[in-house]
């Protein structure tokens, strides 16, 4: 792909109810990358535009070396692609160890915190009734009310019936809910002391957390109530994260400050790490269910092949660390539970 010029405008398609759309829009604003977005959703691919292999949001449209449009949907590699195509205002730390930590936290936000987003959105009747019509209005505000009501009911039923896919059920509910409340407290402290997760400037993991939190702190009534009780600073941070196009300066954490991440890493090791390991084992063995213990409780859900690939990507990133950086990471992860992700097998 030819290097993009800053005068080019990226094209993407998404909806406000998609945490990954919100993640990438805020990142584009911070990086001051000109862009156009269509709010038409998955069903509204413009004529002549390619459809992605997997219909996910947001969908980005890049031009290949021949000038043809190609569709891309995975936010993590898209962020790295944008780093190459649009220099300046980077969201990826230069230091190797911090770059690895950024990837680990981003992955946790994208793949574990989204369980809380899906759970709070669809496991409670009041929340589902609240968000159902919103999802339709976000895609098309011109539909008549009776059509919105019918479409919302149909879509809500489909999503509620799919709660088991992300592991939301009566057995796992408390694990998911407690994890969200603990995260609010951990982020409250990091925001108060540093401004962002990795220091005084936002990184990719901040935008990943922000994306999920736009729904959890602003849309779903049950998780909004928990946020009012335990994380008003986090709620305010989400508002500020929405548009950081004017944010100036800020430094990444110095190496002797990495310890401020200990609490967040312990939360990842407490919840996401055992899930990733159990899920990968289930995918590899062809098991019908992921069965594990997370936070002292049983966890069951269908295996998710994509999240097995996430574990491979994290392990590959760990293996590429230079000796000094790997030593520093090993010291930092020791005792958090995250070290189990990278233990010799």
Secondary structure, 3 states (H helix, E strand, C coil): CCCCCCCCCEEEECCCCCHHHHHHHHHHHHCCCCEEEECCCHHHCCCCCCCCCCCCCCEEEEECCCCCEEEECCHHHHHHHHHHHCCCCCCCCCCHHHHHHHHHHHHHHHHHHHHHHHHHHHCCHHHHHHHHHHHHHHHCCCCCHHHHHHHHHHHHHHHHHCHHHHCCCCCCHHHHHHHHHHHHHHHHHHHHHHCECCECCCCHHHHHHHHHHHHHCCCCHHHHHHHHHHCHHHHHHHHHHCCCCCCCCCCECCHHHHHHHHHHHHHHHHCHHHHHHHHHHHHHHCCCCEEEEECCEEEEECCCHHHHHHHHHHHHHHHCCCHHHHHHHHHHHCCCCHHHHHCCC
